[in-house]
Amino acid sequence: MSKDLVARMKDRSPRALKDVANTVTRAYGMRTAERRHLPDFMVIGTKRGGTTSLWNYLVQHPLVMPMYPASRGLKSPWYFYVNYAKGDTWYRSHFATERQLDEVEAVHGTRPVTGEACPYYLYHPAAPERIAARMPELKVIVVLRDPVKRAYSHYWEAVGKGVEDLGFEEALAAEPERLRGERERMAADPLYYSKPHDFHSYRDRGIYLPQLELWTKHFPRDNFLIMSADELYGDEQAAVDRVCGFLGLPPHRMKSAERHNHLPAPPMDPATRQELTEFYRPHNRALFDWLGEDYGWPS
């Protein structure tokens, strides 16, 4: 059965039927969790930076295993924050079995890899330690976007999801109060999920260097591939080839370079753009000095 046919059947099936199917497949995944392979790599962000697009480009490669079940088209189970209480067996249930990996390797002569993509992992303060405890050899991929554009896109995504009813400038002004105390609550309760920290961190989330420094406390620098969204979208095939090389995979010609989750938005107010540009300027310079690479953002 073709993937297109499976997708069409899924789209047309009643919600209750989908729920039953999801329950059955997850139960099977959990029964077989001990035979499933934890991720070899993660795409950890940034939000609105191209994470979903890169994931969809990568899973076109025959040696990048989709998450289980493939018919759901998942990019992540969002385990290391909102679903953390479900436990490691539930998490492992989302990945390919060792037998599946063996079968693919027998066909292609190269060991396939498993992974996931979640843009909140870069920003969540507990995620690096939690992930390193389970997958210390993990390869980590980061796509960073001009923080001014990222903040504005993040805002319009929140509007589209119905979690933001303020104007952009009002939301920026409200952000410090919305985030006040949230990190402390997250530190005090490992199972606490902070919606303000996730949804309303428009400005703060674009200060990338502290996020990367936290991650590099738990993983060697050589375990990271960091690129800009401009590189990804400037030449999708070249960017994917670079990622494949980092993962130890041969290059593979993509069938589609469709951009995922693109959000059209009205022009940003010029004064707001200027204010954000000046705010991020020193943070961008610190980032570029740390990376040893300049992405061309104002610095």
Disulfide bonds with the S-S distance in Angstrom:
none
